[in-house]
């Protein structure tokens, strides 16, 4: 009985865990599907502008990565269903076994009551007791036989209901598992189609090597100018802080900012990272290095706005070739930069809070908004993706 009880309680505990597991997988799947939908909108906008776009290739590759993640998620979901079905099947076996035992005990009770239904037999059974205590126990037992039969019958009914519920649950899990398997095949077909489109884009863009290298040289100069200017501004800000000039560092704000690493909101809604932090290589010409990126570039639908990732003070607004207007926000020891803004809504000295509108993001050559975002701790550059949730 102890072993059976342990198994039964383990099963009861495992069912909610299986359900939570599937629920979490479905939520993650929904997020990836939303990301794919956002990328699709941007690719659609790009395709209307120009067919052979480097950003189209980057977005297509990002969509392929997301599609692969979605496929992995669906496969995990199917495994979760399989585990739940196995657990459900084991629970049904346990309930059937328990039902058989209950029915046997119930039958024995009914037969025993039937055989001793004569009141004379019951009286003789009590009178033949060795002492008064045994007689009282026998009298109490006979008195409660009918209640025991009713209680046993109710247990049988309850177990039958649990069995029906669990059987229905298992059938639902099997049905959902089959739907997930069908969805998996559809996603694999979509992935194959997207990979063919990507390969076609690579072939088309390869023919534009001369123009692309010229654009890359121009971009290299713009990046270098921006990096030098930002590094100069930060070095001066840190020098002033150490010298005790200007406003003092808000260390409480710094601590709050640092505590939110990995949880900061994104500086633009529905954005997709199209150029990562650090040294990367050209998407088509693999041996060609891209300009070193001190931040990340985020593509978003036209009309998108940049928003503050944390409370802070607008330190400076500057204009840079290739980056339009840039806004520097200070968060104690930390700084965030929002570049490629066509319109700015804040001014130097403004105190802003998390989610405050900073400005409208400029459009790139494909008609999508593209934000350049940097995050620094003093003069140490940080990878923004490790800070954003």
C-alpha positions as CSV (number, residue, x, y, z in Angstrom):
1,X,0.0,0.0,0.0
2,X,2.9,2.4,0.8
3,X,4.5,1.7,-2.5
4,X,1.2,2.2,-4.4
5,X,0.6,5.5,-2.5
6,X,4.0,6.8,-3.4
7,X,3.5,6.0,-7.1
8,X,0.1,7.6,-7.0
9,X,1.3,10.8,-5.4
10,X,4.3,11.0,-7.7
11,X,1.9,10.8,-10.7
12,X,-0.3,13.6,-9.2
13,X,2.7,15.9,-8.8
14,X,4.1,15.1,-12.3
15,X,0.9,16.0,-14.2
16,X,1.0,19.7,-13.3
17,X,4.7,19.8,-14.1
18,X,4.0,18.3,-17.6
19,X,1.2,20.8,-18.1
20,X,3.4,23.7,-17.1
21,X,6.2,22.4,-19.4
22,X,3.8,22.4,-22.4
23,X,2.4,25.8,-21.5
24,X,5.9,27.4,-21.3
25,X,6.8,25.8,-24.7
26,X,3.6,27.2,-26.3
27,X,4.3,30.7,-24.9
28,X,7.9,30.6,-26.3
29,X,6.5,29.3,-29.6
30,X,4.0,32.2,-29.7
31,X,6.9,34.7,-29.2
32,X,9.0,33.2,-32.0
33,X,5.9,33.3,-34.3
34,X,5.4,37.0,-33.5
35,X,9.1,37.6,-34.3
36,X,8.7,35.9,-37.7
37,X,5.6,37.9,-38.4
38,X,7.5,41.2,-37.6
39,X,10.4,40.2,-39.8
40,X,8.0,39.3,-42.6
41,X,6.5,42.8,-42.5
42,X,9.9,44.4,-42.8
43,X,10.9,42.1,-45.6
44,X,7.7,43.0,-47.4
45,X,8.5,46.7,-47.0
46,X,12.0,46.2,-48.2
47,X,10.9,44.1,-51.3
48,X,8.7,47.0,-52.4
49,X,11.7,49.3,-52.4
50,X,14.4,47.2,-53.9
51,X,14.8,43.5,-54.7
52,X,18.5,43.1,-54.3
53,X,19.0,44.5,-50.8
54,X,21.7,43.5,-48.3
55,X,19.2,44.1,-45.5
56,X,16.7,41.8,-47.2
57,X,19.3,39.1,-47.0
58,X,20.1,39.8,-43.3
59,X,16.4,39.8,-42.4
60,X,15.8,36.6,-44.4
61,X,18.7,34.9,-42.5
62,X,17.3,36.2,-39.2
63,X,13.9,34.8,-40.2
64,X,15.5,31.4,-41.1
65,X,17.2,31.4,-37.6
66,X,13.8,32.1,-36.0
67,X,12.1,29.5,-38.1
68,X,14.7,26.9,-36.9
69,X,14.1,27.9,-33.3
70,X,10.4,27.5,-33.9
71,X,10.9,24.0,-35.3
72,X,13.0,23.1,-32.3
73,X,10.3,24.5,-30.1
74,X,7.6,22.4,-31.8
75,X,9.8,19.3,-31.5
76,X,10.2,20.0,-27.8
77,X,6.4,20.5,-27.5
78,X,5.8,17.1,-29.2
79,X,8.2,15.5,-26.7
80,X,6.3,17.2,-23.9
81,X,3.1,15.8,-25.2
82,X,4.7,12.3,-25.5
83,X,5.8,12.5,-21.8
84,X,2.3,13.7,-20.7
85,X,0.6,10.9,-22.7
86,X,2.9,8.3,-21.1
87,X,2.2,9.7,-17.6
88,X,-1.5,9.8,-18.4
89,X,-1.5,6.2,-19.7
90,X,0.3,5.1,-16.5
91,X,-2.3,7.0,-14.4
92,X,-5.1,5.2,-16.3
93,X,-3.5,1.8,-15.5
94,X,-3.3,2.8,-11.8
95,X,-6.9,3.9,-11.7
96,X,-8.0,0.7,-13.5
97,X,-6.1,-1.4,-10.9
98,X,-7.5,0.6,-8.0
99,X,-11.0,0.2,-9.5
100,X,-10.6,-3.5,-9.7
101,X,-9.5,-3.7,-6.0
102,X,-12.3,-1.4,-4.9
103,X,-14.9,-3.5,-6.7
104,X,-13.5,-6.7,-5.2
105,X,-13.7,-5.3,-1.7
106,X,-17.1,-3.9,-2.3
107,X,-18.3,-7.3,-3.6
108,X,-16.9,-9.1,-0.5
109,X,-18.6,-6.5,1.8
110,X,-22.0,-7.0,0.0
111,X,-21.6,-10.8,0.2
112,X,-20.7,-10.7,3.8
113,X,-23.7,-8.5,4.6
114,X,-25.9,-10.8,2.6
115,X,-24.8,-13.9,4.5
116,X,-25.3,-12.3,7.9
117,X,-28.5,-10.5,7.0
118,X,-30.5,-12.6,9.6
119,X,-30.8,-10.6,12.9
120,X,-30.5,-13.8,14.9
121,X,-27.1,-14.5,13.4
122,X,-26.0,-11.0,14.2
123,X,-27.2,-11.3,17.8
124,X,-25.5,-14.7,18.3
125,X,-22.2,-13.1,16.9
126,X,-22.4,-10.4,19.5
127,X,-23.4,-12.7,22.4
128,X,-20.5,-15.1,21.6
129,X,-18.0,-12.4,22.4
130,X,-15.3,-13.2,25.1
131,X,-16.0,-10.0,27.0
132,X,-18.0,-6.8,27.0
133,X,-15.3,-4.8,25.0
134,X,-15.2,-7.4,22.2
135,X,-19.0,-7.4,22.2
136,X,-19.1,-3.6,21.8
137,X,-16.5,-3.8,19.0
138,X,-18.6,-6.4,17.2
139,X,-21.8,-4.4,17.7
140,X,-20.1,-1.3,16.3
141,X,-18.7,-3.2,13.3
142,X,-22.1,-4.7,12.4
143,X,-23.7,-1.3,12.8
144,X,-21.3,0.3,10.4
145,X,-21.3,-2.4,7.7
146,X,-24.0,-0.6,5.6
147,X,-22.1,2.7,5.9
148,X,-18.9,1.0,4.8
149,X,-20.7,-0.5,1.7
150,X,-22.0,3.0,0.8
151,X,-18.6,4.6,1.3
152,X,-17.0,1.9,-0.8
153,X,-19.6,2.4,-3.6
154,X,-18.9,6.1,-3.5
155,X,-15.2,5.5,-3.9
156,X,-15.9,3.3,-6.9
157,X,-18.0,6.1,-8.5
158,X,-15.3,8.7,-7.8
159,X,-12.6,6.5,-9.3
160,X,-14.7,5.8,-12.4
161,X,-15.1,9.6,-12.8
162,X,-11.3,10.1,-12.4
163,X,-10.8,7.4,-15.0
164,X,-13.2,9.0,-17.5
165,X,-11.5,12.4,-17.0
166,X,-8.0,11.0,-17.4
167,X,-9.0,9.1,-20.5
168,X,-10.5,12.2,-22.1
169,X,-7.4,14.1,-21.1
170,X,-5.1,11.6,-22.8
171,X,-7.2,11.7,-26.0
172,X,-7.0,15.5,-26.0
173,X,-3.2,15.3,-25.6
174,X,-3.0,12.8,-28.5
175,X,-5.0,15.1,-30.7
176,X,-2.9,18.2,-29.8
177,X,0.3,16.1,-30.4
178,X,-1.0,15.2,-33.9
179,X,-1.7,18.9,-34.6
180,X,1.8,19.8,-33.5
181,X,3.3,17.1,-35.8
182,X,1.3,18.5,-38.8
183,X,2.5,22.0,-37.9
184,X,6.1,20.8,-37.7
185,X,5.9,19.5,-41.3
186,X,4.4,22.8,-42.5
187,X,7.2,24.8,-40.8
188,X,9.9,22.5,-42.4
189,X,8.3,23.2,-45.8
190,X,8.4,27.0,-45.1
191,X,12.0,26.7,-44.0
192,X,13.0,25.0,-47.3
193,X,11.3,27.7,-49.3
194,X,13.1,30.5,-47.3
195,X,16.5,28.9,-47.7
196,X,15.9,28.7,-51.5
197,X,15.1,32.5,-51.5
198,X,18.1,33.3,-49.4
199,X,20.4,31.4,-51.8
200,X,18.9,33.2,-54.7
201,X,19.5,36.6,-53.0
202,X,23.2,35.7,-52.3
203,X,23.6,34.9,-56.0
204,X,22.1,38.3,-57.0
205,X,24.0,40.3,-54.5
206,X,27.3,38.6,-55.5
207,X,27.0,40.5,-58.8
208,X,27.0,43.8,-56.9
209,X,30.4,43.2,-55.3
210,X,31.9,46.5,-56.6
211,X,29.1,48.7,-55.4
212,X,28.9,46.9,-52.0
213,X,32.6,47.4,-51.3
214,X,32.3,51.1,-52.1
215,X,29.3,51.4,-49.7
216,X,31.3,49.5,-47.1
217,X,34.2,51.9,-47.3
218,X,31.9,54.9,-46.9
219,X,30.2,53.2,-43.9
220,X,33.6,52.4,-42.4
221,X,34.4,56.2,-42.3
222,X,31.0,57.0,-40.8
223,X,31.4,54.4,-38.1
224,X,34.9,55.5,-37.2
225,X,33.8,59.2,-36.9
226,X,30.9,58.2,-34.6
227,X,33.0,55.9,-32.4
228,X,35.7,58.6,-32.0
229,X,33.1,61.2,-31.1
230,X,31.3,59.0,-28.6
231,X,34.6,57.9,-27.0
232,X,35.6,61.6,-26.7
233,X,32.3,62.6,-25.1
234,X,32.5,59.7,-22.6
235,X,36.1,60.3,-21.7
236,X,35.3,63.9,-21.0
237,X,32.2,63.0,-18.9
238,X,34.3,60.6,-16.8
239,X,37.1,63.1,-16.4
240,X,34.6,65.7,-15.2
241,X,33.1,63.2,-12.7
242,X,36.5,62.3,-11.3
243,X,37.4,66.0,-11.0
244,X,34.2,66.8,-9.2
245,X,33.0,69.1,-12.0
246,X,29.3,69.3,-12.8
247,X,26.6,67.0,-11.4
248,X,27.7,64.2,-9.1
249,X,27.3,60.5,-10.1
250,X,24.0,59.1,-9.0
251,X,25.3,55.8,-7.6
252,X,21.9,54.6,-6.5
253,X,20.7,54.9,-10.1
254,X,23.8,53.1,-11.3
255,X,23.1,50.2,-8.9
256,X,19.5,49.9,-10.1
257,X,20.7,50.0,-13.7
258,X,23.3,47.3,-13.1
259,X,20.7,45.1,-11.2
260,X,18.6,45.1,-14.3
261,X,21.1,43.5,-16.6
262,X,19.3,41.1,-18.9
263,X,15.9,42.7,-18.0
264,X,16.1,46.1,-19.7
265,X,13.3,46.8,-22.2
266,X,14.2,47.1,-25.9
267,X,14.7,50.7,-27.2
268,X,12.3,50.0,-30.0
269,X,9.2,47.8,-30.3
270,X,9.0,44.9,-32.8
271,X,12.7,45.3,-33.6
272,X,15.1,42.8,-35.2
273,X,18.9,43.0,-34.7
274,X,20.4,43.2,-38.2
275,X,24.0,43.9,-37.1
276,X,25.4,42.5,-33.8
277,X,27.9,44.0,-31.4
278,X,31.6,43.7,-32.1
279,X,33.5,42.3,-35.2
280,X,31.3,40.7,-37.8
281,X,31.8,39.6,-41.4
282,X,30.0,40.6,-44.6
283,X,26.8,38.5,-45.1
284,X,27.8,37.7,-48.7
285,X,31.6,38.1,-48.9
286,X,32.6,36.0,-45.9
287,X,36.3,37.1,-45.8
288,X,35.3,40.8,-45.7
289,X,35.2,42.3,-42.3
290,X,32.4,44.7,-41.4
291,X,33.2,47.9,-39.5
292,X,33.6,47.2,-35.7
293,X,30.2,47.8,-34.1
294,X,30.3,49.4,-30.6
295,X,26.5,48.7,-30.3
296,X,23.8,47.0,-32.3
297,X,21.7,48.0,-35.2
298,X,17.9,47.3,-34.9
299,X,15.5,47.2,-37.8
300,X,11.9,48.1,-37.2
301,X,8.8,49.1,-39.1
302,X,8.7,52.6,-40.6
303,X,7.4,55.2,-38.1
304,X,8.9,53.4,-35.1
305,X,10.2,55.5,-32.2
306,X,13.1,55.0,-29.9
307,X,12.3,54.8,-26.2
308,X,14.5,55.0,-23.0
309,X,15.6,51.7,-21.6
310,X,15.9,53.1,-18.1
311,X,15.5,56.2,-16.0
312,X,18.2,58.8,-16.6
313,X,19.2,62.4,-17.7
314,X,19.6,63.5,-21.3
315,X,23.3,64.4,-21.4
316,X,23.8,65.6,-24.9
317,X,22.4,65.6,-28.4
318,X,24.7,65.6,-31.4
319,X,24.5,65.2,-35.2
320,X,26.8,62.8,-37.1
321,X,27.1,62.0,-40.8
322,X,25.3,58.7,-41.6
323,X,23.7,58.6,-38.1
324,X,21.5,61.7,-38.2
325,X,20.8,62.8,-34.7
326,X,22.1,61.0,-31.6
327,X,20.9,61.3,-28.0
328,X,23.2,60.4,-25.1
329,X,21.4,59.5,-21.9
330,X,23.2,59.1,-18.5
331,X,22.2,56.6,-15.9
332,X,24.7,57.2,-13.1
333,X,27.9,55.5,-14.3
334,X,26.1,54.0,-17.3
335,X,25.4,55.7,-20.7
336,X,23.0,54.7,-23.5
337,X,23.2,56.1,-27.1
338,X,20.2,56.3,-29.5
339,X,21.4,57.1,-33.0
340,X,19.8,57.5,-36.5
341,X,17.0,59.6,-35.2
342,X,15.2,61.8,-37.8
343,X,13.4,63.8,-35.1
344,X,14.2,64.2,-31.4
345,X,11.6,64.8,-28.7
346,X,14.0,65.6,-25.8
347,X,16.6,68.2,-25.0
348,X,19.8,68.3,-23.0
349,X,19.2,68.2,-19.2
350,X,15.7,66.5,-19.4
351,X,15.0,63.8,-16.8
352,X,13.4,60.9,-18.5
353,X,12.0,57.6,-17.2
354,X,11.9,54.0,-18.6
355,X,9.8,53.9,-21.8
356,X,10.0,57.7,-22.4
357,X,9.8,58.7,-26.1
358,X,13.2,59.9,-27.3
359,X,12.7,60.4,-31.0
360,X,11.4,59.0,-34.3
361,X,13.9,56.7,-36.0
362,X,15.3,57.5,-39.4
363,X,14.5,55.3,-42.4
364,X,17.2,53.3,-44.2
365,X,17.5,52.8,-47.9
366,X,14.9,50.0,-47.8
367,X,12.2,52.1,-46.2
368,X,12.5,50.5,-42.7
369,X,13.4,52.3,-39.5
370,X,16.9,51.5,-38.3
371,X,18.2,52.4,-34.8
372,X,21.8,52.3,-33.8
373,X,22.0,51.6,-30.0
374,X,25.0,51.6,-27.7
375,X,25.4,50.9,-24.0
376,X,28.5,51.9,-22.0
377,X,29.7,51.6,-18.4
378,X,32.0,54.6,-18.1
379,X,34.4,54.2,-21.0
380,X,33.8,50.4,-21.3
381,X,31.6,49.4,-24.2
382,X,29.0,46.7,-23.4
383,X,27.1,44.3,-25.6
384,X,23.6,45.6,-25.5
385,X,22.0,42.2,-26.2
386,X,23.3,40.9,-22.9
387,X,21.5,43.8,-21.1
388,X,18.2,43.7,-23.0
389,X,15.5,41.2,-22.0
